Amino acid sequence: MAEPTALGATASTLVFLGAAVAAVPLLRFLGLSAVLGYLLAGVVIGPSVLGIFREPEVLRSIAELGIVMFLFVIGLELKPSKLLSMKRDIIGLGLAQVVIAMAPLLVLLKMGGLAGAGLFSVAFAFALSATAIALQVLGERGAMSTIYGQKSFAILLFQDMAIVPFIALMPLLAGPIEPGGGGKAMVKHLPEIAMAIGALVALVLAGRYLLNPFFRLLARTDAREVMTAAALLVVLGSAELMHHVGLSAALGAFIAGLMLAESNFRHQLEADIEPFRGLLLGLFFMSVGMGIDIAIVKANLALVLGGTFAILGLKVVLNYLLLRVGKLCISDAARAAVLLATVGEFAFVIVPLAETYGMISEQNGSLLTAVAALTMFFGPVLIKALEPFLVWLEKRRAKTETIEEDFSDAEGEVLVIGFGRYGQVVNQMFLAAEKNVTVIDRNIDRIRAAGKFGFKVYYGDGRRLDVLRAAGAENAAVIAICVDDREAASTIVEMAVRAFPQAKLFVRAYDRVHALDLMERGVRAPFRETFDSALSFGREALIGLGVPEDEAEEVRLDVKKRDIQRLMRQRDEGLLGGSDLLHGVTVTPEPLVEPKRKGRDISASPRPDSRGSADLEGVTGASS
């Protein structure tokens, strides 16, 4: 097969794009992660199958820019204040995860034949997690802001920071330390340490005081391509600075992004970087797939597969126990544990370095690389397979976990049914007027969250007549139905109209059609949940356009009046009733029956025509 150089840049690019376009959608259609698609594409075009590319290490050095840009974008999405608030998780959970995972890995790898500095280095590398896979999965699920997403990110961030001093210490671990040589070695490396600290300080200061003015100056040129070039310059420049002083390039990009998190140009920078980030990250995963040597896997199949599943299983169990101690619920702890089980990208840095320093043999290096790559291959499959079970478990727990229906002290003059985003605001109005309110809801998590803020919300299903009676509906002056389920709201209305005629009903309507349905059931004036907010929005927008406030208010009142009149006519005439009340709409009457022939003006002078008398009948059509 041709070497990469023989293909040329254009042909190589076509191969990569074609492999990605073929594999990734296929895996996504099967419900699997895009990461798995990239890995599979890399295996196919790599040296083990088609042999189109024979040096994945060369490609990986370029593809690692994807991780660099990924962490830059993550930094943009975080604020320094938020990062400081996570310091306990970053240091506490992160350090605990690495230490707890390393201990059994040392035993497992020693059983595999490793010893000394090589054993310690590989155990550290295998204790780390795949940042790119974890963040990609969290992004696909939209779970970055969830509890398990935040905990996972804190651990990953600690791992990225821990890799820096460890790689710096690897030369010391490699060579024999003579008596009294440890202190001399530390003194020898003091200049490098000082340079690294100085570079970090310089990057933080530049990000804080120079980058915003820099981008502000470029924005005045109104040249988008210059802004894109500047974004790449910042990302690659910060990464190269950290790499030059022996630190992680990804860490440099993360710091640069963090310093720009509160910048006015944050969203523009993210949009400029996103296309490059996605493609290069995909290229990185493909290079990992290329690194899986099928020949070595076949020759040592039992050892490689056994090691792969043993490491995955070990890390899942240890991560789960750690996160449960960290007070995550069962499902969140399981998701994070599996997410962090894969061996990290830095294994492909530490294992070759260990070979270079003579800590491990070349044969062991190849086997360990294959194991690391296979954990990245099977990790996304495990993540996908676990999710249906967790969803089933959560549903089962929701059914079995109940709160007793106890309305012994419910005696409010107002009964609010539903304590969601709508009901909470309504409840505030009643409390502000010092009214005695009873609130019921059937969402257990919502009731518990309300309790943390000091609100008394009773558990009960408002669709049950006995629950409404127990909650005091027979003595309530007002019943406010605020549920977000239109069918449930209609059911409650039917019962309340019949069973509690003394109470005034105020009902939340989902939309216009739902409002008309509620009116048919006896609700005099249902409240559409978006109507008043849309009117207020339009009023403020008119003022923003320069319309005087009093005139904008008149427009708002006019639109509201017309809409209410149209709603009443729709109730009596059907959905098209009152269309003439809409602004900007010209109503064209349509005939009730489609004309059989095209109409013609009979007042026009007749022309000689060869048609028969039959063709002249009904020339005005059915509309006459």
MOTA-V734330 format. One record per pair of residues at least 24 apart in sequence whose C-alpha atoms are under 8 Angstrom apart, sorted by the first residue. I is the first residue (numbers start at 1). J is the second residue. Records with the same first field share a line. If there is no record, write none. Layout:
BEGIN
I: J, J
END
This chain:
BEGIN
1: 50, 51, 52
2: 51, 52, 53
3: 52, 53, 54
4: 52, 53, 54, 55
16: 283
19: 45
20: 282
31: 384
32: 380, 381, 384
33: 137, 380, 381, 384
35: 133, 136, 282, 285, 380
36: 377, 380, 381
38: 282, 283, 285, 286, 289
39: 285, 286, 287, 288, 289, 290, 377
40: 286, 289
41: 286, 289
42: 285, 286, 287, 288, 289, 290
43: 286, 289, 290, 291, 292
44: 290
45: 290
46: 289, 290, 291
47: 290, 293
48: 290, 292, 293, 294, 295
49: 294
53: 290
56: 287, 288, 290, 291
57: 287, 291
59: 284, 287
60: 283, 284, 287, 288
62: 280, 284
63: 280, 281, 282, 283, 284, 287
64: 280, 281, 284
65: 277, 280, 281
66: 276, 277, 278, 279, 280, 281, 282, 283, 284
67: 132, 250, 277, 280, 281, 284
68: 235, 239, 249, 250, 251, 253, 254
69: 235, 250, 253, 273, 276, 277
70: 132, 277, 281
71: 250, 251, 253, 254, 257
72: 235, 250, 253, 254, 255, 256, 257, 258
73: 254, 257, 270, 273, 274
74: 254, 257, 258
75: 253, 254, 255, 256, 257, 258, 259, 260, 261
76: 254, 257, 258, 259, 260, 261, 262, 266, 270
77: 257, 258, 261
78: 258, 261
79: 258, 261, 262
80: 258, 259, 261
86: 154
89: 151, 154, 155
90: 154, 155, 157, 158
91: 158
93: 151, 154, 155, 322, 326
94: 154, 155, 156, 157, 158, 159
95: 155, 158
96: 322
97: 127, 155, 319, 322
98: 124, 127, 128, 159
100: 318
101: 127, 314, 315, 318, 319
102: 126, 127
104: 314
105: 311
114: 360
116: 359
117: 173, 174, 359
118: 354, 359, 360
121: 170, 350, 351, 354
122: 347, 350, 351
125: 343, 344, 346, 347, 350, 351
126: 343, 344, 347, 372
127: 315, 343, 344
128: 156, 159, 342, 343, 344, 346
129: 156, 159, 340, 341, 342, 343, 344, 345
130: 340, 342, 343, 344, 345, 376
131: 156, 344, 345
132: 281, 345
133: 376, 380
134: 339, 340
147: 328, 332
148: 328, 332, 333, 335, 336
149: 336
151: 336
152: 336, 339, 340
160: 248, 250, 251
161: 248, 251
163: 248, 346
164: 246, 247, 248
165: 247
167: 350
168: 246
170: 354
171: 357
174: 354, 357, 358, 359
192: 245, 246
195: 245
196: 242, 245, 246, 247
199: 241, 242, 245
200: 242, 252
203: 238, 252, 255, 256
204: 255, 256, 259
207: 256, 259, 260
208: 259, 260
211: 260
212: 260, 263, 264, 265
215: 265
227: 269, 272
228: 269, 272, 273
231: 269, 272, 273
232: 273
288: 373
289: 373, 377
291: 369, 370, 373
292: 369, 370, 373, 374
293: 370
296: 366, 367, 370
297: 367, 370
304: 367, 370, 371
305: 371
307: 371
308: 371, 372, 374, 375
309: 375
311: 341
312: 341, 342, 375, 379
313: 341
315: 340, 341
316: 340, 341
331: 390, 393, 394
335: 383, 386, 387
338: 379, 382, 383
339: 379, 383
341: 379
342: 372, 375, 376, 379
343: 372, 373, 375, 376
344: 372, 376
347: 372
402: 444
403: 444, 459
404: 459
405: 458, 459, 460
406: 458, 459
407: 458, 470, 471
410: 438, 471, 472
411: 436, 437, 438, 471, 472
412: 436, 437, 438, 472, 476
413: 437, 438, 475, 476, 477, 478
414: 438, 476, 477, 478, 479, 480
415: 439, 440, 471, 472, 473, 476, 478, 479, 480
416: 440, 479, 480, 481, 482
417: 441, 462, 479, 480, 481, 482, 483
418: 442, 481, 482, 483, 484
419: 446, 457, 482, 483
420: 446, 482, 483, 484
422: 482, 483, 529
423: 482, 483
438: 471
440: 471
462: 492
463: 488, 491, 492
464: 492
465: 495
473: 500, 503
474: 499, 500, 502, 503
475: 502, 503
476: 502, 503
477: 502, 503, 504
478: 503, 504, 505, 506
479: 503, 504, 505, 506
480: 505, 506, 507
481: 505, 506, 507, 508
482: 507, 508
483: 508
484: 508, 510
485: 510
486: 510, 514
490: 517, 518, 521
493: 518, 521, 522, 523
494: 521, 522
497: 522
512: 567
516: 567, 570, 571
519: 571
520: 571
535: 560
591: 623
593: 622
594: 622
595: 621, 622, 623
596: 621, 622
597: 621
END
